[in-house]
Amino acid sequence: MAARVRILTARLFPHGPVDVLRQVLLFAAAYYAYRLTRGWIDDGQGAAIAFENARHLINIEQSTHTFIERDVQIFTSGWSLPRDIASVLYMNAQVGVTLAGLVFIYLFHNERFYFVRNMFMVSMVLALVGYSVYPTAPPRFFFPEYGFEDTVAQFSGIGHDAGVNALFNPYAAVPSMHCCFAIFVGLTLARSCRRRAARIAWGVWPLVMTWVVVTTGNHWILDAVLGAATAAVSYGAAVWLARVRPAAWSFSRVPARATA
């Protein structure tokens, strides 16, 4: 019995309970600072600038033949189940799947957790720069002009507040952190899990999340692209940080131990 307790303790606390508490507090502080700062950002002209920037994105997408958001919505709206699944994922995956993925990485691939953690920290700082420099209205605000629908509000029955407050900013769209976080978690677990089905599922997770944010009318295609760019820059920063503490912050290539 004592041996089982020691094994369980070692699994739950790979570096002791203090390290668990440290990581929880670090992520909590970073997340709420991120949310509060994101909600605080409003340069006084707010909505007007956000809509102007969105139209700039539309012009770029139209000129590059990537203005497909409404087509994606129309295609998905033909089946109620995918439409509802997309809404559920948008409302829950950013926190639920991301948090579950981080916990799984910490418990079963602890040697890779700290590299992933550093990517998250860098990406949140970069996102706040994007939100302050380039506030952007999402597609769902362009129903009169382009026919976009707010599928999340239709599914939940709860409308989006068009204003900025301490924990909510509808113009914090560039970059898409739904896509950025999906890349971090998805590709890390795709490289970590043993089972082929799990590797494939996690490998396509960033693409699923891209479809989710577009088909729900919450992000433009370019938001997703810039979310991927944010992930790439954060990866580079994490690689650089690993040189400072290679034994603690590198992305270890040891064989996967999980069976998920």
N, C-alpha and C positions, 0 to 999 in steps of 0.2 A: 504493500500500500504506500509506504513511504517512498519507494522507488518511483511509483506512478506519479505521486505528487511532485517529485523532483523533475520528472520528465515534463509534466504539464507546466510547471513553473518556468522551466527552461524554454519551453515553446512560447509561452505568453510573454515572458520577459527575457528576451535573448541577451540583453545587456543590463538587466535589472529593472526594477520598477521605477527607479529615478529617471532612467532614459525614456521609458514610456511616458511618464509625466512631462518630461522635457519636450518631447515631440508633440504631444497633445497641446500643450500650452503654446508652443511655437506656431503650430498650424492655426489654433484658435485666434491668437493675437494677429497673425498675418491675415486671416480670413476676415475678421471683423474690421481691421484697419482698412483692408481692401474694400469691403462693403461700405463703410462709413465714408471713406474718401471718395468712392465712386458716386455715392449719393450726394456728397457735398459739392461736387464739380458742377458748376453752372456759371458761366461767365457773364451773366446779366442779359444776354440776348437769347440765350437758351434755345428755345424751339426753332426760331427763325434760322439760326446757324445750322442746327441739326438737320433741318429739312433741306437747306441749301446743300449741305455736304452729301446728303443722301442722293439728291439729284445729280451731283457730280459723279457719284458712284454709278448711278443709272446710265449716265452718258458714256462712261468708260465701258460698262458692260455692253451697252448697245453697239458701241464702235468695235468691240472685240467679239461680238456675237455670243456673249455669255449671259445675256439678260434672259434667263430661263426660269426665274423664280416662280412666276405666275403659271408657267407651263407645268412645273413640278406640282404646284398646288392643285391645278385642274386634274392632273393625272391621279394624284392620291385621293382626291375627293370622290373619285368614282367608286371607291370601296370604303365603307364606314370603318371597318376594323383597322386597316393601316392608318387611317386618319386619327382614330382614337389612340392607337398605340403611340403614334408620333407625339400627340399631346401629352400623354402620360409620361413618356420618356423625357420630354422637354421639362416638365414640371419636377421630375424626380431624379433624373439621371445625373445632373450636374453635381448634386450633393450625394445622393444615395450610392450610385455606381462608383463615383470617384472615391468616396470615403471607404466603401467596401473594398475597392481595389487597393487603396493605400494600406488598409489594415491587413489584407491578405499578403501584400508584398512585405510588410514589416514582420509578420509572423512566420512566413514560409520562405522568404527570399530576403532576409534582413540585410545581407551583404550588398543588396542593390537599393535598399530603401533610401539611403542618405543621398545618393546621387539623384534619385527621383525627387526627393524632398527639395534639393537645391534647385532643380528645374522649376518646381512649383513656385518657390519663393521669387526667383528671377522673373518668371512669367507674369506674376501678379504686379510687380513693379512696372514692367513694360506695358501691361494692360492699362494701368492708371495713366501712364503717359499718353497712350492712344486716346483714352476717353477724354482727357483734358485738352489735347491738341485738336482732336477731330471728332467731336460729338456728332452722332449720326442717327437719324430717325430710322427705325426698322420698317420693313415692307408693310407690316400690318397697318401702318398709319397712312398708307396710300390707297385706301379702298376707292375713294372717288375717282382718282386718276387712272389707276391700273387694275382695280378690282381685287386687290389682295384681301384676304380674310384673316381675321384673328381666330384661328381654329382652337387655340388653347382657351380663350375666353368663351367660345361657343361650347366647348366640351365641359368646362368647369362651371360655367354659369357666373363666373366672376370676371368683371371687366378690368382692364388694365387702367391704372391711374396715369393720365398723361403728364402729370407733374413730377418734379424731382423732389425727393425727400431724403431723410437721413440714411435709409436703407434701400432706396430704389431710384434708379435713374433709367428711364426708357431709352435714353439716347446713348447709353454705354454699350455700343454695338461693335465698334472697331477697336481691337480685333475680337473675334468670337472666341471666348474662353471655353464655351462648351466644346468646341472643336479642339482647342489647344489641350485641355485636360484629357479629352478622349484619346488624343495621340499619346500623351504621357502614359496613361494607364493601359491603353490598349496594346501599344507596341511593347511595353515592358512585360506585360503578362504573356503576349504572344511569344516572346523570347524565353519565358520562364517556365511555362506549363509543359508537361510531358505529352499529354494526349493531343493528337493531331487535331481533333475536332475543337478542342479548347483553343489551340493556337490559331486556327482559322477564324474562330468566332471573335477572338480578341483582335486579330489582325484587321478584320473588317469593321470593327467597332467605330473607328474614326469616320469611316465612310457612312455608317449608319447615322452617326450624330450629325454629320453634314446634311444628310437628307432630312433629319428631324428639324434642325434649325431653319432650313429653307422652306420646307413644306408647311411649317406652322406659321410662317410669315414673320419670324423673329430676327432673321438675319439675311443679308445679301450674300451671294456667292463670294464676292470679294471679302466680306467679313470672315468667311471660312478660310479663304486663302491667306489672309493676314493672320488668322489664328494659327495656321500651320507655320507661317513665317516666325511668329512669336515662339512657337515650340522649338523651331530650329535654332533661333538665337539663344534661347534658354538652354538648349542642349549644349551649344558651344560654350556658354558661360559655365555650365556645370562641369564640362571637361576641363576648363581652365581652373576652376576651383579645386578639382580633384588633384591637380598638380601641387596644390598647397598642402593637402593632407591625403596623399594617395592611399594610405592604408585604411582610411575611414570613409572617404568620399568618392572612391572610384566605383565604376559600374562593374562589379566582379563578374567574370565569365565562368564561374564554377558551375558544374552541372546542376540542373534543376532538381529540387527535392520534392516538389509538390506533385500531386497526382490529379489535380483538377483539370 
